[in-house]
Amino acid sequence: MDAADLAQETERLIREQALACSGSAGSGESNTHCEKCGEPIPEARRQAVPGCRYCIKCQTEMEQ
């Protein structure tokens, strides 16, 4: 997977998460780091999903 593929996949996951949370979006400030793994949560995700607590990878794993 090259850099363009990785960027596209990241964007897709952020978009899917934002759509899944629309109408039931969290409230308050988003975490800057994932509560599960401690990795930084990208600013784009924090803006797309207000109140997010987990990085995309951990959120996806928990939803499966």
C-alpha positions as a printed NumPy array, in Angstrom:
array([[  0.   ,   0.   ,   0.   ],
       [  1.554,   3.294,  -1.062],
       [  1.103,   6.695,   0.57 ],
       [ -1.817,   7.669,  -1.671],
       [ -3.661,   4.431,  -0.876],
       [ -3.066,   4.932,   2.842],
       [ -4.34 ,   8.515,   2.703],
       [ -7.425,   7.426,   0.771],
       [ -8.165,   4.636,   3.25 ],
       [ -7.736,   7.005,   6.196],
       [-10.103,   9.512,   4.61 ],
       [-12.657,   6.764,   3.937],
       [-12.547,   5.591,   7.548],
       [-12.943,   9.123,   8.881],
       [-15.888,   9.712,   6.554],
       [-17.555,   6.422,   7.531],
       [-17.119,   7.198,  11.212],
       [-18.527,  10.689,  10.789],
       [-21.562,   9.33 ,   8.95 ],
       [-22.097,   6.628,  11.553],
       [-22.061,   9.22 ,  14.3  ],
       [-24.204,  11.828,  12.566],
       [-27.349,  12.404,  14.502],
       [-25.786,  10.842,  17.573],
       [-22.505,  12.7  ,  17.611],
       [-20.661,  12.848,  20.862],
       [-20.507,  16.031,  22.78 ],
       [-17.708,  17.885,  24.427],
       [-14.123,  17.987,  23.375],
       [-12.496,  15.147,  21.507],
       [ -9.516,  13.391,  23.031],
       [ -6.139,  14.238,  21.554],
       [ -4.995,  10.649,  22.187],
       [ -6.837,   7.331,  21.922],
       [ -8.146,   5.978,  25.237],
       [ -7.363,   2.418,  24.155],
       [ -3.9  ,   2.539,  22.559],
       [ -2.65 ,   6.027,  23.444],
       [ -1.848,   6.999,  19.853],
       [ -2.58 ,  10.586,  18.748],
       [ -6.005,  11.169,  17.17 ],
       [ -5.623,  13.233,  13.958],
       [ -7.135,  16.72 ,  13.987],
       [ -9.301,  15.847,  10.958],
       [-10.942,  13.027,  12.905],
       [-11.461,  15.184,  15.989],
       [-13.216,  17.803,  13.848],
       [-15.29 ,  15.249,  11.913],
       [-16.382,  13.341,  15.04 ],
       [-16.873,  15.728,  17.959],
       [-16.288,  14.012,  21.276],
       [-14.34 ,  11.098,  19.771],
       [-12.404,   9.038,  22.3  ],
       [-10.611,   6.486,  20.087],
       [ -8.363,   6.47 ,  17.026],
       [ -9.813,   5.08 ,  13.799],
       [ -8.032,   1.738,  14.185],
       [ -9.306,   1.095,  17.721],
       [-12.818,   2.376,  16.927],
       [-13.   ,   0.069,  13.909],
       [-11.788,  -2.912,  15.952],
       [-14.394,  -2.251,  18.647],
       [-17.2  ,  -2.018,  16.074],
       [-16.408,  -5.4  ,  14.503]])
